[in-house]
């Protein structure tokens, strides 16, 4: 059986990177938003964009991808999941 998962890798420089796996794209994008809020320079750029696509575009427009501790990756992957064992009757 195949399952689709959404993998987010957040980079934290010297503090280590984190790998997150989600069952929906919305959950993965929410993780990115939470991470991006820690790094978005609101004083200089104002509020963060409202959608994931706008956030990615703005991140690039403002050259925020370059730092090793303020970038992420989000990928959709198909993974093989073993078929569940048939249920057995309990007596």
Secondary structure, 3 states (H helix, E strand, C coil): CEEEEEEEEECCHHHCCEEEEECCHHHHHHHHHHHHHCCCCHHHHCCCCCCHHHHHHHHHHCCCCCCCCCCEEEEEEEEECCCCCCCCCCC
